[in-house]
Amino acid sequence: MDELIRIFPHEKIRPIQRELAIDAYRAMNNGRYLLAHAPTGIGKTAAVITAAIRIAKKKGYTIFFSTPRTTQQEIVIRTTKLMKKKGVDISIAGIVSKKSLCMQKGIEALSGRDFYEYCEALVKNNECVYLENARRINGERGIWSHEDIYKHAEKNNICGYEYALRIARDSDIIILDYNYLFAPFIRKPLFLRINKKLEESILIIDEAHNLIDRIKEFHSHKLSSRTLRLALREAKESENKELEEDIIMLSSMLTDYEKLLLEKKKKEAYITREFFIDTINTYKDYEKMIEELWINAEHIRIRKKISFLGRVADFLDEWREGEEGYIRLVKISEEGKNRHISIEKHCIDASLFSKEVFTTARGGVLMSGTLKPIIMYKELLGIENADIKEYKSPYPEENKKWIIYDGVTTKYSERREEEYEKIARAISMISSIDQNIAVFFPSYEFMENIAKRLKTDKQVFLESPQASKKEKQGLIEEFKKASFKERKGLLLGVTGGSYSEGIDLPGSSLGIVIIVGVPLSIPDLETRATIRYYDHKFGKGWLYAYQLPALRKTLQAAGRVVRSEKDRGVVVLMDSRYKEREYIDLLPRVEILSNIEEINERIKEFFKD
């Protein structure tokens, strides 16, 4: 323990940090994982990195710190700089997406997938001068954030991503996104490039509550009518009649599916892998179609750098793979007046890709402020050699008041006019309190339904699903400023949306969070299939696939209030269903009240005290 204290980045280590550092060290020293529910404010990054560095130096391992947030990358960089001041020999490389480190002009408008194709085409045709420049230099050992790497690349006209990989070869800690570890076709070439081995690595997974959904999302694929229209345009430009006929045939298949769905007044239906492949085989050999699409896509990429014919080929190739842990659907979606039909393959079992990673690596830490119940994450990620532990919040319990208002519900079968009026009245009453308030709803439609009924003097800020990243950040900054004004602000958003996760609203920026309803998933075919799958595998389908993911979203939204030991705040859960055992057992100490006037008075008394 003395050695851990010596290299700890701060002057003093708090008791809870000491506890976390020791637990992490013991787990990693034994090649195990620590799954830690560690609320905001513990200082978990400093504690865990201290333990990890000690193990890495002792055993010659590399630390992979995986996080979906660039703000967390900055915390890791600051922490390691402080450790270096204490004499710790430490090097670090922050790796973000290729696009974020690219020097090419005009790439801003490209989607992530378009950029990936564009970059591959440039490299294949030897047309990237930045890459050639980067290959002539070696990486310099040090503490490199992704911003440092970008600035260095810009100054020296080199490929930022290539330079990041060169730095990573000699780094003790490599910071990267989940995809670099849990997508095999990305991880394997990356580890070869940086001369690292997974079996000589320890893993720190930050915001680990996001990992399951991110893995499933990354390994899901779809082919839409829109993609086929763009692919047909490419085929016509290539003057390839056979290729045109192939795409027209695929489009007609989707059109037939659409007609069947509309006839049955449905928006989605299951489809089997065999049925889709066999249908194509009656027209043309499936393998031959993929091969011809790929060949023609290569010619198009020479000229355009990206190809929708290539995307069709990639989807057909992916469609052949995997059976258990996937579902396959035909779906109709609507965007305004436009209707699209798509065929989709969804991964519903993250352990298909995570289990191998956690089994091969030499232990680590998975941590989050909302990793409850921990056993669920252990099972769904396929982690066998794990210690699990919940750590108490470092903030005084009395600084955060939890209330369940059980006089309303958003249960779909009970969504009547009077229920909307009752919820709007409750929010309007609480909005009279002199605090910045955020209200999160189960959907945008529900939010808009309540918004038009509200009676408030506060400045209202409304979340928009169409807003750009810059617009969203601007809205949050204006909402923070409203806390200094007489009227204060009222932010209306969606649970699981842009403002309910991943933003910090400390101090007077936010005093009250109201969560309207239990944010349960729409019981669509994917949700039902996941429930059945988890039931078969764990005997906990309804709990793991439906109820607990909703509670995680609730806890994330509730976490926007009280972000430091000096903050005080209130969380109001507006739905009688929160009294159910599955939810209330995982909530902090909570008061259940049926009268909104009484709730309003309790909140006023809380802030007065």
C-alpha positions as CSV (number, residue, x, y, z in Angstrom):
1,M,0.0,0.0,0.0
2,D,2.9,2.4,0.8
3,E,4.0,2.1,-2.9
4,L,0.5,3.0,-4.1
5,I,0.5,6.0,-1.8
6,R,3.9,7.1,-3.1
7,I,2.8,7.3,-6.7
8,F,-0.8,8.5,-6.0
9,P,-1.2,11.7,-8.1
10,H,-2.6,14.0,-5.3
11,E,-1.1,15.1,-2.0
12,K,-3.8,13.2,0.0
13,I,-5.7,10.0,-0.7
14,R,-9.2,10.0,0.6
15,P,-10.3,6.8,2.5
16,I,-12.7,5.7,-0.3
17,Q,-10.0,6.2,-2.9
18,R,-7.6,4.1,-0.8
19,E,-10.3,1.4,-0.6
20,L,-10.9,1.5,-4.4
21,A,-7.1,1.5,-5.2
22,I,-6.5,-1.5,-2.9
23,D,-9.4,-3.5,-4.3
24,A,-8.3,-2.7,-7.9
25,Y,-4.7,-3.7,-7.2
26,R,-5.7,-7.0,-5.6
27,A,-8.0,-7.9,-8.5
28,M,-5.4,-7.0,-11.2
29,N,-2.6,-8.7,-9.3
30,N,-4.5,-11.9,-9.4
31,G,-5.5,-11.5,-13.1
32,R,-9.1,-10.7,-12.2
33,Y,-11.5,-7.9,-12.9
34,L,-13.0,-5.5,-10.4
35,L,-16.6,-4.4,-11.4
36,A,-17.1,-1.3,-9.4
37,H,-20.3,0.7,-8.9
38,A,-18.5,4.0,-7.9
39,P,-20.6,7.1,-7.7
40,T,-19.5,10.5,-9.0
41,G,-17.0,12.3,-6.8
42,I,-15.0,9.4,-5.5
43,G,-12.0,10.2,-7.7
44,K,-12.0,6.8,-9.2
45,T,-9.8,7.6,-12.2
46,A,-6.8,8.5,-9.9
47,A,-7.4,5.5,-7.7
48,V,-7.7,3.0,-10.5
49,I,-4.8,4.3,-12.6
50,T,-2.5,4.3,-9.5
51,A,-3.2,0.6,-9.0
52,A,-3.0,-0.2,-12.7
53,I,0.4,1.6,-13.2
54,R,1.8,-0.4,-10.2
55,I,0.7,-3.7,-11.8
56,A,1.8,-2.7,-15.3
57,K,5.3,-1.8,-14.2
58,K,5.6,-4.9,-12.0
59,K,4.5,-7.3,-14.7
60,G,5.4,-5.6,-18.0
61,Y,1.8,-5.1,-19.1
62,T,0.2,-2.3,-21.1
63,I,-2.9,-0.4,-19.8
64,F,-5.8,0.2,-22.1
65,F,-8.1,2.8,-20.8
66,S,-11.3,2.7,-22.8
67,T,-13.8,5.5,-22.6
68,P,-16.5,6.9,-24.9
69,R,-15.9,10.5,-23.6
70,T,-13.2,12.9,-24.6
71,T,-13.6,14.7,-21.3
72,Q,-12.6,11.5,-19.5
73,Q,-9.5,11.3,-21.7
74,E,-8.6,14.8,-20.4
75,I,-8.9,13.6,-16.8
76,V,-6.6,10.7,-17.5
77,I,-4.0,13.0,-19.0
78,R,-4.1,15.4,-16.1
79,T,-3.8,12.5,-13.6
80,T,-0.8,11.0,-15.3
81,K,1.0,14.4,-15.5
82,L,0.6,14.7,-11.8
83,M,2.1,11.2,-11.4
84,K,5.0,12.1,-13.6
85,K,5.7,15.1,-11.3
86,K,6.1,12.6,-8.5
87,G,8.8,10.8,-10.4
88,V,6.8,8.0,-12.1
89,D,8.2,7.1,-15.5
90,I,5.0,7.1,-17.5
91,S,4.0,7.5,-21.2
92,I,0.6,7.8,-22.7
93,A,-1.1,8.0,-26.1
94,G,-4.6,9.2,-26.6
95,I,-6.2,7.6,-29.7
96,V,-9.5,8.9,-31.1
97,S,-11.1,8.2,-34.5
98,K,-9.1,8.5,-37.7
99,K,-11.4,11.3,-38.8
100,S,-10.7,13.3,-35.7
101,L,-6.9,13.1,-36.4
102,C,-7.1,13.6,-40.2
103,M,-5.4,16.5,-41.9
104,Q,-7.4,16.1,-45.2
105,K,-9.5,19.2,-46.2
106,G,-13.2,19.0,-46.6
107,I,-13.8,15.8,-44.5
108,E,-16.0,17.5,-41.9
109,A,-19.2,16.7,-43.9
110,L,-18.4,13.0,-44.2
111,S,-20.1,10.5,-41.9
112,G,-17.9,8.2,-40.0
113,R,-18.5,5.4,-42.4
114,D,-18.0,7.6,-45.5
115,F,-14.7,8.9,-44.1
116,Y,-13.5,5.3,-43.4
117,E,-14.1,4.4,-47.0
118,Y,-12.5,7.6,-48.2
119,C,-9.4,7.1,-46.1
120,E,-9.0,3.4,-47.2
121,A,-9.2,4.5,-50.9
122,L,-6.5,7.2,-50.4
123,V,-4.2,4.8,-48.7
124,K,-4.7,2.0,-51.2
125,N,-4.0,4.4,-54.1
126,N,-1.0,6.0,-52.3
127,E,-2.7,9.4,-52.5
128,C,-2.3,10.5,-48.8
129,V,0.8,12.7,-48.5
130,Y,0.2,13.1,-44.7
131,L,0.6,9.3,-44.3
132,E,3.8,9.2,-46.3
133,N,5.2,12.0,-44.2
134,A,4.3,10.2,-40.9
135,R,6.0,7.0,-42.0
136,R,9.3,8.8,-42.1
137,I,9.3,9.7,-38.4
138,N,9.3,7.8,-35.1
139,G,6.9,8.5,-32.3
140,E,8.3,10.4,-29.3
141,R,7.7,8.9,-25.8
142,G,5.7,11.2,-23.5
143,I,2.2,12.2,-22.3
144,W,0.2,12.8,-25.5
145,S,-3.4,13.7,-25.5
146,H,-5.4,13.3,-28.7
147,E,-5.3,17.2,-28.9
148,D,-1.5,17.2,-28.6
149,I,-1.3,14.7,-31.3
150,Y,-3.5,16.6,-33.6
151,K,-1.6,19.9,-33.1
152,H,1.7,18.1,-33.7
153,A,0.3,16.5,-36.9
154,E,-1.1,19.8,-38.2
155,K,2.2,21.6,-37.5
156,N,4.3,18.9,-39.3
157,N,1.9,17.9,-42.1
158,I,1.6,14.3,-41.0
159,C,-1.2,11.8,-40.5
160,G,-2.4,12.3,-36.9
161,Y,-3.7,8.7,-36.6
162,E,-0.5,7.2,-37.9
163,Y,1.6,9.3,-35.5
164,A,-0.7,8.3,-32.6
165,L,0.0,4.6,-33.4
166,R,3.7,5.2,-33.5
167,I,3.6,6.9,-30.0
168,A,1.4,4.0,-28.7
169,R,4.1,1.4,-29.5
170,D,6.1,2.7,-26.5
171,S,3.3,3.8,-24.3
172,D,2.4,2.5,-20.8
173,I,-1.2,3.7,-21.2
174,I,-3.3,3.9,-24.3
175,I,-6.6,5.7,-24.2
176,L,-9.1,4.6,-26.8
177,D,-12.8,4.1,-27.6
178,Y,-14.6,0.9,-26.9
179,N,-14.6,-0.1,-30.6
180,Y,-10.8,-0.5,-30.6
181,L,-11.1,-3.3,-28.1
182,F,-14.5,-4.9,-28.8
183,A,-14.6,-5.0,-32.6
184,P,-12.2,-7.8,-33.6
185,F,-11.6,-6.5,-37.1
186,I,-10.4,-3.2,-35.6
187,R,-8.6,-4.6,-32.5
188,K,-6.5,-7.2,-34.2
189,P,-4.8,-5.0,-36.9
190,L,-4.5,-2.2,-34.3
191,F,-2.6,-4.4,-31.8
192,L,-0.3,-5.6,-34.7
193,R,0.4,-2.0,-35.7
194,I,1.3,-0.9,-32.1
195,N,3.2,-4.2,-31.3
196,K,0.9,-5.0,-28.3
197,K,-0.7,-8.3,-27.2
198,L,-4.1,-8.5,-25.5
199,E,-2.7,-11.3,-23.2
200,E,-0.2,-8.8,-21.9
201,S,-2.7,-6.0,-21.2
202,I,-4.9,-4.8,-18.4
203,L,-8.2,-3.1,-19.2
204,I,-9.9,-0.1,-17.6
205,I,-13.4,0.4,-18.9
206,D,-14.8,3.8,-17.9
207,E,-18.6,4.5,-18.0
208,A,-19.0,0.7,-18.2
209,H,-22.8,0.9,-18.1
210,N,-22.6,2.0,-21.8
211,L,-20.5,-0.9,-22.9
212,I,-23.2,-3.5,-23.6
213,D,-25.3,-1.2,-25.8
214,R,-22.2,0.1,-27.7
215,I,-21.0,-3.4,-28.5
216,K,-24.5,-4.5,-29.7
217,E,-24.9,-1.4,-31.8
218,F,-21.5,-1.7,-33.4
219,H,-22.2,-5.3,-34.5
220,S,-25.6,-4.6,-35.9
221,H,-26.1,-3.9,-39.7
222,K,-28.9,-2.8,-42.0
223,L,-29.6,-2.4,-45.7
224,S,-32.2,0.4,-46.5
225,S,-34.1,1.4,-49.5
226,R,-32.2,4.7,-49.5
227,T,-28.8,2.9,-49.7
228,L,-30.1,0.8,-52.6
229,R,-31.3,4.0,-54.5
230,L,-27.8,5.4,-54.2
231,A,-26.2,2.1,-55.2
232,L,-28.5,2.0,-58.3
233,R,-27.3,5.5,-59.3
234,E,-23.7,4.2,-59.1
235,A,-24.5,1.2,-61.2
236,K,-26.1,3.4,-63.9
237,E,-23.1,5.7,-63.9
238,S,-20.9,2.7,-64.4
239,E,-23.1,1.7,-67.3
240,N,-23.2,-1.9,-66.0
241,K,-26.6,-3.3,-66.9
242,E,-26.1,-6.6,-65.0
243,L,-25.2,-4.6,-61.8
244,E,-28.3,-2.4,-62.3
245,E,-30.5,-5.5,-62.6
246,D,-29.0,-6.9,-59.4
247,I,-29.8,-3.7,-57.4
248,I,-33.2,-3.4,-58.9
249,M,-33.9,-7.0,-57.8
250,L,-32.8,-6.3,-54.3
251,S,-35.0,-3.1,-54.2
252,S,-38.0,-5.1,-55.5
253,M,-37.5,-7.6,-52.7
254,L,-37.6,-4.8,-50.1
255,T,-40.7,-3.3,-51.9
256,D,-42.4,-6.7,-51.6
257,Y,-41.6,-6.9,-47.9
258,E,-43.0,-3.3,-47.5
259,K,-46.3,-4.3,-49.2
260,L,-46.7,-7.3,-47.0
261,L,-46.1,-5.2,-43.9
262,L,-48.6,-2.6,-45.0
263,E,-51.2,-5.2,-45.8
264,K,-50.9,-6.6,-42.3
265,K,-50.8,-3.1,-40.8
266,K,-47.4,-3.8,-39.3
267,K,-44.1,-1.8,-39.2
268,E,-41.8,-4.8,-38.6
269,A,-41.5,-8.5,-39.0
270,Y,-38.9,-11.3,-38.4
271,I,-37.1,-12.7,-41.4
272,T,-34.7,-15.7,-41.4
273,R,-31.1,-15.7,-42.7
274,E,-31.9,-18.6,-45.0
275,F,-35.1,-17.1,-46.5
276,F,-33.3,-13.9,-47.6
277,I,-30.3,-15.8,-49.1
278,D,-32.5,-18.4,-50.8
279,T,-34.7,-15.7,-52.4
280,I,-31.6,-14.1,-53.9
281,N,-30.2,-17.5,-55.0
282,T,-33.3,-18.1,-57.1
283,Y,-32.3,-15.1,-59.1
284,K,-28.5,-15.2,-58.9
285,D,-25.8,-17.0,-57.0
286,Y,-25.4,-15.1,-53.6
287,E,-21.6,-15.5,-53.4
288,K,-21.2,-14.3,-57.0
289,M,-23.4,-11.2,-56.4
290,I,-21.2,-10.2,-53.4
291,E,-18.0,-10.7,-55.4
292,E,-19.3,-8.6,-58.4
293,L,-20.5,-5.8,-56.1
294,W,-17.1,-5.7,-54.4
295,I,-15.2,-5.6,-57.7
296,N,-17.3,-2.7,-59.0
297,A,-17.1,-0.9,-55.7
298,E,-13.3,-0.9,-55.9
299,H,-13.4,0.8,-59.3
300,I,-15.8,3.5,-58.0
301,R,-13.7,4.1,-55.0
302,I,-10.7,4.9,-57.2
303,R,-12.8,7.9,-58.6
304,K,-15.1,8.8,-55.7
305,K,-13.4,7.3,-52.7
306,I,-16.7,6.0,-51.3
307,S,-19.2,3.5,-52.8
308,F,-22.7,2.5,-51.9
309,L,-22.4,-0.6,-54.0
310,G,-19.6,-1.6,-51.6
311,R,-22.0,-1.0,-48.7
312,V,-24.6,-3.4,-50.2
313,A,-21.8,-6.0,-50.6
314,D,-20.7,-5.5,-47.0
315,F,-24.2,-6.0,-45.8
316,L,-24.8,-9.2,-47.8
317,D,-21.4,-10.5,-46.5
318,E,-22.4,-9.7,-42.9
319,W,-25.8,-11.2,-43.3
320,R,-24.3,-14.7,-43.8
321,E,-22.5,-14.6,-40.5
322,G,-23.8,-15.4,-37.0
323,E,-27.0,-17.0,-35.8
324,E,-27.3,-17.3,-32.1
325,G,-27.3,-13.9,-30.4
326,Y,-28.8,-12.1,-33.4
327,I,-32.2,-11.3,-34.7
328,R,-33.2,-10.4,-38.2
329,L,-35.9,-8.0,-39.1
330,V,-37.7,-6.2,-41.9
331,K,-38.8,-2.7,-40.8
332,I,-40.6,0.3,-42.1
333,S,-39.4,3.7,-40.7
334,E,-40.7,7.2,-41.4
335,E,-38.9,10.5,-41.5
336,G,-41.4,13.3,-42.0
337,K,-43.2,12.5,-45.2
338,N,-40.5,10.0,-46.4
339,R,-40.9,6.2,-45.7
340,H,-38.0,3.8,-45.8
341,I,-38.0,0.0,-45.8
342,S,-34.9,-1.8,-44.4
343,I,-33.7,-5.3,-43.7
344,E,-31.7,-5.4,-40.5
345,K,-29.5,-7.7,-38.5
346,H,-29.2,-6.9,-34.8
347,C,-26.8,-8.2,-32.2
348,I,-28.6,-8.9,-28.9
349,D,-25.7,-10.6,-27.1
350,A,-22.7,-8.4,-26.3
351,S,-20.7,-11.3,-24.8
352,L,-20.2,-12.7,-28.3
353,F,-17.5,-10.0,-28.6
354,S,-16.7,-9.1,-25.0
355,K,-16.1,-12.5,-23.5
356,E,-13.0,-13.3,-25.6
357,V,-11.5,-9.9,-24.7
358,F,-12.0,-10.2,-21.0
359,T,-10.9,-13.9,-21.0
360,T,-7.6,-13.1,-22.9
361,A,-6.5,-9.9,-21.1
362,R,-4.9,-10.0,-17.7
363,G,-7.6,-8.4,-15.6
364,G,-8.6,-4.8,-15.0
365,V,-11.5,-2.6,-13.8
366,L,-14.9,-1.8,-15.1
367,M,-16.3,1.3,-13.4
368,S,-19.4,3.5,-13.5
369,G,-21.6,5.6,-11.2
370,T,-24.6,3.5,-12.4
371,L,-23.3,-0.1,-12.6
372,K,-26.2,-1.6,-10.7
373,P,-27.0,-4.4,-10.3
374,I,-23.4,-5.3,-10.9
375,I,-24.1,-9.0,-11.4
376,M,-26.2,-8.2,-14.5
377,Y,-23.1,-6.5,-16.2
378,K,-20.9,-9.5,-15.2
379,E,-23.3,-11.9,-16.8
380,L,-24.2,-10.0,-19.9
381,L,-20.5,-9.2,-20.7
382,G,-19.4,-12.8,-20.0
383,I,-16.9,-12.0,-17.4
384,E,-16.1,-15.1,-15.3
385,N,-13.1,-14.1,-13.1
386,A,-14.5,-11.0,-11.4
387,D,-14.9,-9.3,-8.0
388,I,-17.9,-7.0,-7.6
389,K,-18.3,-4.1,-5.2
390,E,-20.5,-1.1,-4.6
391,Y,-18.9,2.0,-3.1
392,K,-20.8,4.7,-1.2
393,S,-21.2,8.2,-2.5
394,P,-18.6,10.6,-1.0
395,Y,-21.3,13.3,-0.7
396,P,-23.4,13.6,2.4
397,E,-26.6,11.6,1.9
398,E,-28.7,14.5,3.1
399,N,-27.5,16.7,0.2
400,K,-29.7,14.8,-2.2
401,K,-33.4,14.2,-1.6
402,W,-35.3,11.5,-3.5
403,I,-39.1,11.6,-3.8
404,I,-41.5,9.3,-5.7
405,Y,-44.7,11.0,-6.7
406,D,-47.1,8.0,-6.9
407,G,-50.1,10.0,-7.9
408,V,-49.4,9.7,-11.6
409,T,-48.3,7.1,-14.1
410,T,-47.1,7.2,-17.8
411,K,-48.1,3.6,-18.3
412,Y,-49.3,3.4,-21.9
413,S,-52.6,1.9,-21.1
414,E,-53.4,4.8,-18.8
415,R,-52.2,7.7,-20.9
416,R,-55.5,9.7,-20.8
417,E,-56.0,13.4,-21.1
418,E,-56.5,13.8,-17.3
419,E,-53.2,12.1,-16.7
420,Y,-51.3,14.5,-19.0
421,E,-53.0,17.4,-17.2
422,K,-52.1,16.0,-13.8
423,I,-48.4,15.7,-14.8
424,A,-48.3,19.2,-16.3
425,R,-49.9,20.6,-13.2
426,A,-47.3,18.9,-11.0
427,I,-44.4,20.2,-13.1
428,S,-45.9,23.7,-13.2
429,M,-46.2,23.8,-9.5
430,I,-42.6,22.6,-8.8
431,S,-41.3,25.1,-11.4
432,S,-42.4,27.9,-9.1
433,I,-39.4,27.0,-6.8
434,D,-36.4,29.3,-7.2
435,Q,-34.1,26.7,-8.8
436,N,-32.9,25.7,-12.2
437,I,-35.0,22.6,-13.0
438,A,-34.5,19.8,-15.6
439,V,-37.5,17.6,-16.6
440,F,-36.9,14.4,-18.5
441,F,-39.7,12.5,-20.3
442,P,-40.0,9.0,-21.8
443,S,-40.2,10.3,-25.4
444,Y,-40.2,13.5,-27.5
445,E,-43.9,13.0,-28.2
446,F,-44.7,12.9,-24.5
447,M,-42.5,15.9,-23.8
448,E,-44.3,18.0,-26.5
449,N,-47.6,16.9,-25.1
450,I,-46.8,18.2,-21.6
451,A,-44.9,21.3,-22.8
452,K,-48.0,22.9,-24.4
453,R,-49.8,22.4,-21.1
454,L,-47.2,23.9,-18.8
455,K,-47.8,27.1,-16.9
456,T,-44.5,28.6,-15.8
457,D,-42.6,31.9,-15.5
458,K,-39.3,30.2,-16.1
459,Q,-37.3,30.4,-19.3
460,V,-38.0,27.2,-21.1
461,F,-35.2,25.3,-22.9
462,L,-36.5,22.5,-25.2
463,E,-34.4,19.5,-26.4
464,S,-34.5,19.0,-30.1
465,P,-33.5,15.6,-31.7
466,Q,-32.4,17.5,-34.9
467,A,-30.0,19.9,-33.0
468,S,-26.3,19.8,-33.9
469,K,-23.7,19.1,-31.3
470,K,-22.8,22.8,-31.3
471,E,-26.5,23.8,-30.8
472,K,-26.9,21.4,-27.9
473,Q,-23.8,22.8,-26.2
474,G,-25.1,26.3,-26.7
475,L,-28.4,25.4,-25.2
476,I,-26.7,24.0,-22.1
477,E,-24.6,27.1,-21.7
478,E,-27.7,29.3,-21.8
479,F,-29.4,27.1,-19.3
480,K,-26.5,27.4,-16.9
481,K,-26.6,31.2,-17.3
482,A,-30.3,31.2,-16.4
483,S,-29.5,30.1,-12.9
484,F,-28.1,33.6,-12.3
485,K,-31.3,35.2,-13.5
486,E,-34.5,36.0,-11.6
487,R,-36.7,33.7,-13.7
488,K,-34.3,30.7,-13.6
489,G,-34.5,28.0,-16.3
490,L,-36.6,25.0,-17.0
491,L,-35.0,22.4,-19.3
492,L,-37.2,19.8,-21.0
493,G,-35.5,16.8,-22.4
494,V,-35.8,13.0,-22.9
495,T,-34.5,10.3,-20.6
496,G,-31.6,8.7,-22.4
497,G,-31.3,11.7,-24.7
498,S,-28.5,14.3,-25.1
499,Y,-29.0,16.1,-21.8
500,S,-29.8,13.3,-19.4
501,E,-26.3,11.7,-19.7
502,G,-22.8,12.8,-19.9
503,I,-23.2,16.5,-19.1
504,D,-22.1,18.3,-15.9
505,L,-24.4,20.8,-14.3
506,P,-22.7,21.6,-10.9
507,G,-23.6,24.1,-8.2
508,S,-26.6,26.4,-9.0
509,S,-26.7,25.2,-12.6
510,L,-29.3,22.5,-11.5
511,G,-31.2,22.1,-8.3
512,I,-34.1,19.8,-9.2
513,V,-34.4,16.9,-11.6
514,I,-37.9,15.6,-12.4
515,I,-38.1,12.2,-14.3
516,V,-41.5,11.6,-15.7
517,G,-42.3,8.0,-16.2
518,V,-40.2,4.8,-16.3
519,P,-38.2,5.0,-19.6
520,L,-39.0,1.5,-20.7
521,S,-38.1,0.5,-24.3
522,I,-40.9,0.2,-26.8
523,P,-41.9,-3.5,-26.6
524,D,-41.0,-4.0,-30.3
525,L,-39.8,-7.3,-31.8
526,E,-36.1,-6.7,-30.9
527,T,-37.0,-6.1,-27.2
528,R,-39.2,-9.1,-27.1
529,A,-36.6,-11.3,-28.8
530,T,-34.0,-10.0,-26.3
531,I,-36.3,-10.8,-23.4
532,R,-36.7,-14.4,-24.7
533,Y,-33.0,-14.8,-25.3
534,Y,-32.0,-13.5,-21.8
535,D,-34.7,-15.7,-20.3
536,H,-33.2,-18.8,-22.0
537,K,-29.6,-17.8,-21.1
538,F,-30.0,-16.3,-17.6
539,G,-33.6,-16.9,-16.5
540,K,-33.9,-13.1,-16.2
541,G,-35.3,-11.9,-19.5
542,W,-37.8,-9.3,-18.3
543,L,-35.5,-7.9,-15.7
544,Y,-32.3,-7.7,-17.8
545,A,-33.8,-6.7,-21.2
546,Y,-36.6,-4.4,-20.1
547,Q,-36.8,-3.2,-16.5
548,L,-33.1,-2.6,-15.5
549,P,-32.1,-0.8,-18.7
550,A,-34.9,1.6,-17.9
551,L,-33.7,2.2,-14.4
552,R,-30.2,2.8,-15.6
553,K,-31.5,5.6,-17.8
554,T,-33.4,7.0,-14.7
555,L,-30.3,6.9,-12.5
556,Q,-28.2,8.5,-15.2
557,A,-30.7,11.4,-15.5
558,A,-30.9,11.7,-11.7
559,G,-27.1,11.9,-11.7
560,R,-27.1,15.3,-13.4
561,V,-27.9,16.9,-10.0
562,V,-25.4,17.1,-7.1
563,R,-22.0,16.9,-8.8
564,S,-19.8,18.0,-5.9
565,E,-19.8,17.7,-2.1
566,K,-21.1,21.3,-1.8
567,D,-24.1,20.8,-4.2
568,R,-27.6,20.1,-2.9
569,G,-30.5,18.9,-5.0
570,V,-33.8,17.0,-5.3
571,V,-34.8,14.1,-7.6
572,V,-38.6,13.6,-8.2
573,L,-39.6,10.4,-9.9
574,M,-43.1,10.9,-11.3
575,D,-44.6,7.4,-11.7
576,S,-46.2,5.0,-9.3
577,R,-44.3,2.1,-10.9
578,Y,-41.1,3.3,-9.1
579,K,-42.6,1.7,-6.0
580,E,-42.2,-1.7,-7.5
581,R,-39.6,-3.9,-5.8
582,E,-37.4,-4.2,-9.0
583,Y,-36.9,-0.4,-8.9
584,I,-37.1,0.7,-5.3
585,D,-34.6,-1.9,-4.1
586,L,-31.9,-0.2,-6.3
587,L,-32.8,3.4,-5.4
588,P,-31.3,5.4,-2.6
589,R,-33.4,6.2,0.5
590,V,-36.6,7.6,-1.1
591,E,-39.8,9.2,0.2
592,I,-43.1,8.2,-1.4
593,L,-45.8,10.9,-1.5
594,S,-49.2,11.1,-3.3
595,N,-49.9,14.8,-2.9
596,I,-48.1,17.2,-5.2
597,E,-48.8,20.2,-2.8
598,E,-47.0,18.3,-0.1
599,I,-44.1,17.4,-2.4
600,N,-43.8,21.1,-3.3
601,E,-43.6,22.1,0.3
602,R,-41.0,19.4,1.1
603,I,-38.8,20.6,-1.7
604,K,-39.1,24.2,-0.5
605,E,-38.2,23.2,3.0
606,F,-35.2,21.2,1.7
607,F,-33.7,24.3,0.0
608,K,-34.6,26.6,2.9
609,D,-32.7,24.3,5.3
